[in-house]
């Protein structure tokens, strides 16, 4: 499943894709920003962001 994230004007900011057992967030250009493994969220450098799903916070305007 793909969740498209949009701003208040309807412009695409990014998307969250289900990839097997984890969810991965991509920016509007398709670059991977991080992933959620079911327990913790990690950024594109595999650094732990926090426990729980924080994928939307990795999207920047």
Steps between C-alpha positions, in 0.01 A plus 500: 500500500616855428402805708557829317578796728384839370514859622193720547512598130492138380865486397674171562759512779585131501362154552512210743520153347448161664802285413470159660506528879598869504384835369733729306458875442608672176511869411322647196800415281507133604803518733476274806487698825460224757303199615290359784566137592190448714666622818739788424548764229839546330623775265675451165833452679351219716512719812219434746252790513276359772263227603171492312415619152658843436521473119296812425747712698775413251316681217621857440343770278 
